[in-house]
Amino acid sequence: MNDKPPIVLVHGLWMTTSSWDTWADRYRAQGHEVIVPGWPGIGDRTPRDVRRNPKALEGRTITEIVDSYDRIVRALPEPPIIMGHSFGGIFIQMLLDRGLGLAGVGVEPGQPAGVLALPWSTLRTGLPILANPFRINKASRFSQRHFHYTFGNDLTRPESDREWEASAINSVNRVFFEGVLSLPKEKTGITKVDFHKPGRAPLLLISGGIDHVAPPAIQKATLRKYQAGPSVVERIEFPGRTHRIVSQDGWEEVADYALKWALTQSAATKPDTATNR
């Protein structure tokens, strides 16, 4: 195995590829090729541009997004380490379930189908979207006030507003609805994975201690599901980290742990369990 495998970073809801700038630059400085594709409708657009014209986000589906990353991963000359934040953390679990990647890292991931944990803070983050099902195919504005609760809960309001200006975009509403509606449908939900699948690439679940969007209870419940199967799945929790963990002060510790874990685990993976096709 190449000791510097490529890395694919998958961003989450309300964000663009720029949310990964910290980790991407750090990994590139260490000699890795880092690919950071945007969701369909986002691409490489800036947050300000997306907020100004969010129409391209309307009606986008989870299957469409995951399939776009599937094509990107399969086109690479060798299997990558795949990391995803928030909803991106669900998507990378789906990609690993398809047999892709050397290793996966879900950074404060939401839960795939069959994981029913739904803390109040998580429900509160989704209420502005879920409260109006008639807007399922729209791209709702992400208010500065709501951003302060979901991403900036370690910051003052003025500090949080500056972060909103730099990184926040509208919600892809259908993705949120599809994710929530999949939860009780372990075998048929759009976000389903086979928790008992043998030979899946190793998976690390990273929790943030004060994350409101996908708090540790979600990753703990997800881990319990995977532990019934034979593949390697582990969890680590970083105290004091919000849903902005990939750029919050001290992000370097998390990024370094994620990469070291992925490299160590993928080196121990048998060649026939790591595929790119």
N, C-alpha and C positions, 0 to 999 in steps of 0.2 A: 504493500500500500504506500502511496505517495505520502511522505511525512508533512506535506503542505497541501492537503486536498482543498479544492474549491469550497467556498461557503456561500450558500444562498440564504438571504435574509428576507423574511416575509413580514410586512408591516400589518398593523391591526386597524380596526375601525376608528374613524375620526382622525386618522393620521395619513401621512404620505411617506415616501421613501426617505425623506429627510430625517424622519425620526430615528433612523439607523445610522446617521452620519458618524456618531461617536464610535460605535462598534466597528463599522465598516473601515474607517480610517485606521483604527488600531490593528485590525486583522490584516489589512493590506501592508501596514508597516512591518508586520511579522512575516511577510512573504506569501500570503494567501491571495488567490484570486477571489474577489468578493463580488457577487452578483446581487443587486438589490432591485428587483423588478417591482413596479407598481401594479396595483390591482387594475383590471380593465376599467377604463374611464378615468384613471388617475395617471398611470404611466409615470413619466418623470416631471409632471407638472408641479409647480410650487404651491404651497398651501394657500397663498393669497390668490393665485390664479384659480384654484379649485373653488374657493369661497366665492369668487366673483362670478364664476360660471359653473355651477355644480350639476348642470343638466345631464352630463355624461355619466353621472353616478346612478341615475334613476333606473330602477328595474334590474340592476345587476344582481346575479344570484351566486350562492355559494358554489354550486357546481361549475359555473362559468369561471369563477375566480380560481378555484382549485385546479381545474383543467388547464388554465393558462400557465400555472406554475408547473404542472406535470410536464407540459411540452418543453418548458425551459430546462427543467432538470434532465429530461431524457436527451435533450440536444447537447448536453455537456459531454466532453470526451471521457470523463471519469465521474464516478458517483461523488456527490458533495456532502458535506455536513449541512443540514437544513435547520435553520433556527427561525422561530416565529414568535411574535409578541401578541398577546391578547387573542383576538379572533385569528390572527396569524398562527397562534399556538395550536388552535384547533386544526387549521388547514395543514400544518406540518404533520400532525398525527394522521390525517387522512392520506397524506403523501407516503408516509412510512408504511401505512396499511396497504398501499399499492405496491410495496416492495421496493420503494425508492430510497436512496440515501445511504450514507455510511453510518450516520447517527443523527438523532434529532434532539433539539432543545426547545421546549416550550417555555417561553418567558412570560410568567403570569398568564398562562393560557386559560381561556374559557373551557367549558366542558363539552365533550362530544356527546352524541346521543347515548342515552342510558345512564348518564351521571345526573342524578336528580337534585343534588345540592344546589340550593338557590338562596343564598344569604340575602337579608334585607338590603344591604348596601348595593348588591348586584341588581336587585330588582329596582331600586331607586335610580340607578344609573340609566336603566332602560325605560323608565316610565314616560319621559317626554316622547319617545318613539312609539312604545307599545300602547299608549293611551288612545291613539288615533289610528285604528286599523285601515281607515280609508286612505291613509297616506303610505300604504305599504310599498308602493312603487316610487315614492318621492325621495328626495335627498334633503332631510330636515337640517336646518341651521343648528349648529352646536354653540349654545350661548356661553358667554364668558362666565356667567354665574355657575352653570352646570359643569363647565370645565374645571372650575375651582374645586368642586366636590369630587369629580372623577379623577383628575390628573394632578391638581395642584393643592391637595389637602395638607401638604407640608409647608405651603407658602402663604405669604400675606396675599390679600386680594390684588393689590397692584402688581406684585411679582407674578402671580398666576395669570393676570391679564396680559403681561408681556409674553409669557410662554404661549398663551392662546394665539396671540398675533403671529408668533414665529412658527407655530406647528399645527394648529387645529384646522380641520375641515368639516364639511357637512357629513351627516350620517348617511350611509347606504342602508336605507330602512329595510329593504327586503332581506338583506343579510341578517339583520337582527331578528326579524320575525322568523325566518327559517331556522336560525339557531335555537331560539326558544322553543318553537313548535317541535323540534327534533328531540328534545330532551326525554320525553317519555317513550320514545320509539327506538329502543336499542337496536332492533334488527332491521328497521326500515327507514329510520330518520336520515335526512340528507347528510348529517354529520356523523353517520355511523362508522365505527371501526370494529374490528374483531379483536376484543380484548384477550382472547385465548390463542391468537395466531402465533405459531412457532416461526422462528427465523426472522422475525422483524428486527430491523436495526434498533440498537439501544436508544432509549428515550429518557431524557432528563426533564423533570418538571421543576421550574423555579417559581417560588412564592415570594411575594413582597409582604412584609409583616403588617403594613397599614394600607394595603391596596384595597380600595373601595369597589373597583370594577370586578375583579376576579380574585377575591381574598383567599387566604390559605385553605379555607374549608373546601373550596372547589378542587384544588390540586390534591388535597388529602383524599377526597372522595374518588377522584379519578385514579389515583394510585391504587386504592383498594380494588378497583375494577381490574386494573392491569395485573395485579399481584396474583390473580387466579390463573394467569397464563405463564408460559415458560420464558418469555423474552425479558431482557433486562430493562427495568423501568425504576428510576430512583427520583427522589424529591429532595430539594434543599430550600430552606427559607432564609431570607435576608431580612433581619429586623429593621424597622424604620423606613422601609422602601414603599413608595407609592406606585400607582400605575404608570408613573413616568420613570420607571426603574432604568430604562435604557439610556436616559440622559440626566437623571437626578445625580446630585453630587455623590461621588463614590461609585459611579457606574463602572469604573475600571475593574473593581474587585469582582463584580458580577460577570462582566465580559470575559475576564481572564479565567474565572472558574468554569464558565460554560464551555470555553474552547478547550481547556485542559481536560475536562471530563469527556468531551466528545472525541478528542484525539486518543485518549487512553482507552476508551471503550471501543472505538472503531478499530484500533490496532489489535484488539483481542477478538474481533469478529471474524468468524470463518469466512473465507473468500466467497463461498456460495450463498452467503446471506446478504451480501452487499451487491446490489444491482443498479444499473442505470437504464435498464431497458424493460 
